[in-house]
């Protein structure tokens, strides 16, 4: 009987702590974006050192961003993204809380924040990235802050026209 009680207590605390960690709020509030520093009528992509596109981002006037990684495909040319970004693929990515976030631009400064990918169902925190706008079709991320520490970056994101963009309506960001 004592073991059942102990297991029940442990299960309760694990369940309770998982719920708390899932509800970690973003530290930056969403703000509408009315600027013209970056084009938002398409997507932004990042090429990794191996020359393949691995990260896709969509930005919206309501200050929301959707970001997800593309693994398994060897895409070098952004025009080839059209064949990979199928309706089903995008719908699947939109169901993941950690793909959603916010972005802000002030002058030439860029900031974005989204949830970290959960580990064992627990969210450890958020990832904040900062950088600067290079042109209306590119920006560079220079710093990333998350639960593992602070990291310097040199990640350039490039614009590519893409339509239709997925809807920014979600249950995670108000």
C-alpha positions as a Python dict, from the first residue, in 0.01 Angstrom:
ca = {
    (1, 'X'): (0, 0, 0),
    (2, 'X'): (287, 236, 86),
    (3, 'X'): (448, 176, -257),
    (4, 'X'): (122, 253, -436),
    (5, 'X'): (92, 577, -239),
    (6, 'X'): (455, 673, -316),
    (7, 'X'): (406, 598, -685),
    (8, 'X'): (86, 804, -687),
    (9, 'X'): (268, 1100, -530),
    (10, 'X'): (553, 1074, -780),
    (11, 'X'): (309, 1047, -1071),
    (12, 'X'): (118, 1351, -942),
    (13, 'X'): (434, 1565, -923),
    (14, 'X'): (555, 1451, -1264),
    (15, 'X'): (219, 1531, -1418),
    (16, 'X'): (194, 1864, -1238),
    (17, 'X'): (548, 1971, -1329),
    (18, 'X'): (490, 1872, -1694),
    (19, 'X'): (182, 2093, -1706),
    (20, 'X'): (371, 2383, -1562),
    (21, 'X'): (660, 2349, -1802),
    (22, 'X'): (425, 2330, -2099),
    (23, 'X'): (275, 2666, -2004),
    (24, 'X'): (597, 2866, -2009),
    (25, 'X'): (505, 3207, -2153),
    (26, 'X'): (707, 3396, -2412),
    (27, 'X'): (897, 3676, -2241),
    (28, 'X'): (825, 3922, -2523),
    (29, 'X'): (474, 4038, -2602),
    (30, 'X'): (336, 4012, -2953),
    (31, 'X'): (318, 4345, -3137),
    (32, 'X'): (180, 4418, -3481),
    (33, 'X'): (446, 4485, -3744),
    (34, 'X'): (372, 4785, -3965),
    (35, 'X'): (724, 4843, -4098),
    (36, 'X'): (885, 4785, -4433),
    (37, 'X'): (1231, 4687, -4312),
    (38, 'X'): (1161, 4324, -4412),
    (39, 'X'): (937, 4187, -4682),
    (40, 'X'): (687, 3946, -4534),
    (41, 'X'): (505, 3837, -4850),
    (42, 'X'): (693, 3510, -4867),
    (43, 'X'): (929, 3303, -4656),
    (44, 'X'): (1283, 3327, -4524),
    (45, 'X'): (1526, 3039, -4537),
    (46, 'X'): (1867, 2954, -4397),
    (47, 'X'): (2132, 2748, -4569),
    (48, 'X'): (2362, 2551, -4342),
    (49, 'X'): (2732, 2496, -4397),
    (50, 'X'): (2655, 2186, -4606),
    (51, 'X'): (2473, 2410, -4857),
    (52, 'X'): (2126, 2278, -4788),
    (53, 'X'): (1821, 2470, -4674),
    (54, 'X'): (1730, 2360, -4321),
    (55, 'X'): (1520, 2639, -4165),
    (56, 'X'): (1205, 2805, -4301),
    (57, 'X'): (1033, 3109, -4146),
    (58, 'X'): (711, 3292, -4223),
    (59, 'X'): (645, 3639, -4076),
    (60, 'X'): (309, 3814, -4041),
    (61, 'X'): (179, 4168, -3988),
    (62, 'X'): (38, 4060, -3650),
    (63, 'X'): (393, 4003, -3519),
    (64, 'X'): (370, 3625, -3527),
    (65, 'X'): (624, 3398, -3690),
    (66, 'X'): (621, 3032, -3783),
    (67, 'X'): (957, 2859, -3800),
    (68, 'X'): (1040, 2497, -3869),
    (69, 'X'): (1326, 2283, -3984),
    (70, 'X'): (1344, 2075, -4297),
    (71, 'X'): (1544, 1756, -4255),
    (72, 'X'): (1565, 1456, -4482),
    (73, 'X'): (1546, 1657, -4804),
    (74, 'X'): (1855, 1789, -4978),
    (75, 'X'): (1728, 2124, -5097),
    (76, 'X'): (1982, 2369, -5231),
    (77, 'X'): (1759, 2595, -5438),
    (78, 'X'): (1472, 2783, -5267),
    (79, 'X'): (1253, 2727, -5575),
    (80, 'X'): (1253, 2356, -5482),
    (81, 'X'): (1081, 2439, -5151),
    (82, 'X'): (748, 2454, -5333),
    (83, 'X'): (755, 2076, -5382),
    (84, 'X'): (847, 2013, -5017),
    (85, 'X'): (609, 2259, -4853),
    (86, 'X'): (292, 2071, -4930),
    (87, 'X'): (-36, 2154, -4760),
    (88, 'X'): (-10, 1841, -4544),
    (89, 'X'): (349, 1916, -4442),
    (90, 'X'): (264, 2273, -4342),
    (91, 'X'): (-52, 2165, -4155),
    (92, 'X'): (154, 1912, -3961),
    (93, 'X'): (414, 2175, -3865),
    (94, 'X'): (143, 2421, -3751),
    (95, 'X'): (28, 2175, -3485),
    (96, 'X'): (360, 2200, -3298),
    (97, 'X'): (373, 2472, -3034),
    (98, 'X'): (751, 2511, -3065),
    (99, 'X'): (717, 2621, -3430),
    (100, 'X'): (526, 2933, -3325),
    (101, 'X'): (673, 3257, -3194),
    (102, 'X'): (687, 3631, -3223),
    (103, 'X'): (921, 3876, -3394),
    (104, 'X'): (994, 4245, -3354),
    (105, 'X'): (1186, 4494, -3563),
    (106, 'X'): (1301, 4830, -3438),
    (107, 'X'): (1515, 5036, -3673),
    (108, 'X'): (1758, 4772, -3804),
    (109, 'X'): (1742, 4548, -3496),
    (110, 'X'): (1568, 4212, -3523),
    (111, 'X'): (1437, 4002, -3235),
    (112, 'X'): (1244, 3676, -3237),
    (113, 'X'): (1132, 3433, -2970),
    (114, 'X'): (978, 3087, -2977),
    (115, 'X'): (951, 2786, -2751),
    (116, 'X'): (1232, 2534, -2731),
    (117, 'X'): (1161, 2190, -2871),
    (118, 'X'): (1026, 1987, -2577),
    (119, 'X'): (1233, 1712, -2421),
    (120, 'X'): (1027, 1419, -2290),
    (121, 'X'): (717, 1636, -2329),
    (122, 'X'): (856, 1918, -2113),
    (123, 'X'): (927, 2265, -2240),
    (124, 'X'): (1249, 2395, -2085),
    (125, 'X'): (1200, 2754, -2192),
    (126, 'X'): (1212, 2979, -2491),
    (127, 'X'): (1473, 3069, -2749),
    (128, 'X'): (1539, 3436, -2815),
    (129, 'X'): (1742, 3534, -3120),
    (130, 'X'): (1866, 3880, -3204),
    (131, 'X'): (2037, 4026, -3504),
    (132, 'X'): (2012, 4299, -3762),
    (133, 'X'): (1837, 4370, -4088),
    (134, 'X'): (2074, 4365, -4386),
    (135, 'X'): (1817, 4459, -4651),
    (136, 'X'): (1442, 4418, -4700),
    (137, 'X'): (1514, 4061, -4817),
    (138, 'X'): (1777, 3943, -4568),
    (139, 'X'): (1876, 3960, -4204),
    (140, 'X'): (2148, 3808, -3989),
    (141, 'X'): (2101, 3643, -3652),
    (142, 'X'): (2398, 3715, -3427),
    (143, 'X'): (2293, 3590, -3083),
    (144, 'X'): (2079, 3310, -2940),
    (145, 'X'): (1973, 3275, -2577),
    (146, 'X'): (1802, 2962, -2441),
    (147, 'X'): (1813, 2716, -2151),
    (148, 'X'): (2158, 2588, -2250),
    (149, 'X'): (2318, 2933, -2251),
    (150, 'X'): (2408, 3221, -2479),
    (151, 'X'): (2555, 3155, -2823),
    (152, 'X'): (2702, 3380, -3090),
    (153, 'X'): (2565, 3320, -3440),
    (154, 'X'): (2628, 3423, -3798),
    (155, 'X'): (2309, 3290, -3955),
    (156, 'X'): (2185, 3480, -4257),
    (157, 'X'): (1821, 3437, -4359),
    (158, 'X'): (1717, 3507, -4717),
    (159, 'X'): (1377, 3598, -4860),
    (160, 'X'): (1197, 3389, -5117),
    (161, 'X'): (850, 3471, -5258),
    (162, 'X'): (601, 3207, -5147),
    (163, 'X'): (225, 3206, -5175),
    (164, 'X'): (-7, 3123, -5025),
    (165, 'X'): (148, 3148, -4681),
    (166, 'X'): (-6, 2941, -4404),
    (167, 'X'): (-255, 3118, -4180),
    (168, 'X'): (-104, 3271, -3863),
    (169, 'X'): (-409, 3188, -3652),
    (170, 'X'): (-304, 2965, -3362),
    (171, 'X'): (-392, 2870, -3006),
    (172, 'X'): (-48, 2946, -2859),
    (173, 'X'): (-2, 3322, -2904),
    (174, 'X'): (-265, 3585, -2832),
}
